[in-house]
Every structure is written in structure tokens, then in C-alpha cells.
Amino acid sequence: MLLPGPATAAAEAPVHILTLGDSLTAGYGLPSDQAFPVKLQAALKAKGIDAVVDNGGVSGDTTAGGLARLDWTLQGNKPAYAIVELGANDGLRGLDPATTRANLDAILSKLQAAGVRVLLAGMYAPPNLGRDYGREFNAIYPALAAKHKVALYPFFLDGVAANPALNQADGMHPSAAGVDVIVERILPAVTRLIDHDG
């Protein structure tokens, strides 16, 4: 009888995905089982993909905060993939888009240096900050995706932003139903990211 070798064991190991984000990832205002990483993991398993999706979301986090904790997050925790969802709080606070870009640039560089394949989830600037700010901020994500040759999901809140039926009372954080829409829309991009290695 042949015992399973290392290759067999590796093939059966679950896919490890880190979600590095802010309150939108963390599941602000929701029961823990309704957060984006939990629902994404369930959606992947429903498609036959054995995945462990780590919740690396911290409410209120900016790109600077994400960068500051990335080394610690990766320490002893080596994901094969990462979904980077950061920048919403930078936009809400009107932070300099050049700083946001530099922080995300460094995050992508660190993840790639660690051998992690990345899906970059884009954000749009709040419209009240003006056209010039919006143009500069919104250009960050496609530019960095092209520079680092990583997959881009253009807008994390696609189909959910500004829809009262899919957001909590604050109008900014998705409800459980809103998270369902986010997962449904981003799922093809996540499965493509995983299949790229297959």
C-alpha cells in the first residue's frame, strides 16, 4: 500500500487567502459570521474550492495602517493569495493621493516579495472631495495593478455603494445583504486568481 506523499498532502491542503483591509473587510456592524471573509470562504467552498480566508480587516485602517501591520500579519502566516482592500479611509479623510499610492505600492511590493499572489480591490474617492482629487485618487488602483502586474477588481463596493437597501444605517458599511452582493460580484475575480496557478 502506498502512503500519501508530500505532493498528495500539499494538493489536499486548503487554499490560504489573506484579506487585508479595513472595516469593509472586518465586517463592521455585522455578526462575525456575516463578514466578507467568512462569506467568501463559504462561496469558494460551494464552488468546490477548499479555502481558508483569513480576516485581516481592521476597522478605521488607512493604507498607512495596513502597511504598518503587514510584516506582523505575514509573520508565521504565509498565505498563497491576498485580497488587498484598503484606501476607503484615506479617501474619506481626504489624505494626499500620492501618499495613498506610495503605501499601496509598498504593500504590493512586500506581498510579492513574500511570494503572495494579489488581487487589488479598488476604491473610488468620495464625490464631495472634488473632481481633481477624485481623478488622482481613482487612478491609483489601475496604475499600481499595471505596475505590479497584479489582478485588479476595479471597485470593491460595486453594486452596493449608495444603495440604502444594501447598506447599514450609516450609509457607508454594507449590510449582510450587501456583503452577499460584494461576494457574488468579486467571486469570479478570486477564482481566476486561484486558477491562474492551476
HUBELFEN-V923021 format. One record per run of one state. SS is the DSSP state (a for helix, b for strand, c for the rest). FROM is the first residue (numbers start at 1). TO is the last residue. If there is no record, write none. Layout:
BEGIN
SS,FROM,TO ; SS,FROM,TO
END
This chain:
BEGIN
c,1,5 ; a,6,12 ; c,13,14 ; b,15,21 ; c,22,22 ; a,23,26 ; c,27,31 ; a,32,34 ; c,35,35 ; a,36,46 ; c,47,50 ; b,51,57 ; c,58,62 ; a,63,74 ; c,75,80 ; b,81,85 ; c,86,87 ; a,88,92 ; c,93,96 ; a,97,113 ; c,114,116 ; b,117,121 ; c,122,126 ; a,127,129 ; c,130,130 ; a,131,148 ; c,149,150 ; b,151,153 ; c,154,163 ; a,164,166 ; b,167,167 ; c,168,173 ; b,174,174 ; c,175,175 ; a,176,195 ; c,196,198
END
